[in-house]
Amino acid sequence: MTTHSVTTKPTGCLLSPENTAAKLDCSIKYARRLMANGTLPKVKLGRRCVRTTAEAVDAFILRRTIGAKGGAV
């Protein structure tokens, strides 16, 4: 039996493009585009199955929030 070492420990849950779109209140197409262009990191579970982490979506919201510490001005 082979053991696999993991360099980073994933935390939180994974969101589908549909769940990501719901959380961002945007279209599914826009959520997929954010994953495709690398704005939101993606986790490939299969050939066509991609997810992103809830933490990545929260960080994206924080970066885009005007007036927030570390956000856009």
HELIX and SHEET records of a PDB file:
HELIX    1   1 PRO A   17  LEU A   24  1                                   8    
HELIX    2   2 ILE A   28  ALA A   36  1                                   9    
HELIX    3   3 ALA A   54  ARG A   64  1                                  11    
SHEET    1   A 3 LEU A  14  LEU A  15  0                                        
SHEET    2   A 3 VAL A  50  THR A  53 -1                                        
SHEET    3   A 3 VAL A  43  LYS A  44 -1                                        
END                                                                             
